[in-house]
Amino acid sequence: MEEYSHEQIHYELETGMRLEIADETGCFVSKHWHNSFEIIYVIDGTMKLTVGNHDYSLTDGGFAVVNSKTIHSTACPKRCRYLLLQIPYETIKKNIPDIDIVMIRCVCLKEENVKGDLVIIRDILKKIISFCESPKNSGYLLMQHSLVYELLYHLVINFKTGVDPEMKKKADRNIQRLGIVLQYVRQHYAENITLNDAARTVALNREYFSRFFKKYMGMTFMDYVFAIRLEHAYDDIVNTDYSIGSIAEQNGFEKNYKLFVRKFREQYGCNPGEKRNQLKSI
């Protein structure tokens, strides 16, 4: 079966990783998974992070590790500045051979909670931030790799836990199947897609697929479709001058503008026009 994931990550050509300091306001990324190993550190602001069935609120100095093939989502209701590090699965596997049967469990909600082994992780993340904010010199690639591998070393030594190999294998198969559906929605979100359409992509009947999707995603299939449509609509509101009605039509809400406004308000706490005005005033 061909591998799919919700998020296609573009790694830096020079480093083979993705390392950046992001600054977001009102951004929401729906539930997804990818093969990369992800680490987030909140520099300033608040990020709502959902990993599996667990919800976390990361504030100044908070950080978390998201293992590969783990369903997660992020939301920054207000301004949030954070470090994002994503490392390809192939790099992790080459350096941590047993990564398929272990998990890294490392979450710290805020600076005040940093103690014990978390101090080491916090200090390395701060060094990486300082490195990112400094001018690049001829040795910056060496320094970046040095800091990232030091971080991985301490995560493996101090925060590694074992998992049942058979359970992990079964979970990975289901996540892979789910990935086909997520990719399908990403490609067709603006169209009139249905639960039946999605079930057919993975050769499941409607009722079983509905339960399967809800179990792994924690939401119904159509709620997920709405979330993806809203992501794209939000991006258009921020980056284009299209009318709100046109944006709704282009992102799958052609026949129900009222539903678009209601779903947008549920997700972002205001209607689309108000969000556009808020962002203009920043």
Beta strands, then each sheet from edge to edge (+ up, - down):
strand 1: 18-32
strand 2: 37-45
strand 3: 47-51
strand 4: 54-58
strand 5: 63-66
strand 6: 72-87
strand 7: 102-104
strand 8: 107-108
strand 9: 160-162
sheet 1: 1+ 6- 2+ 5- 8+
sheet 2: 1+ 6- 3+ 4-
sheet 3: 7+ 9-
end
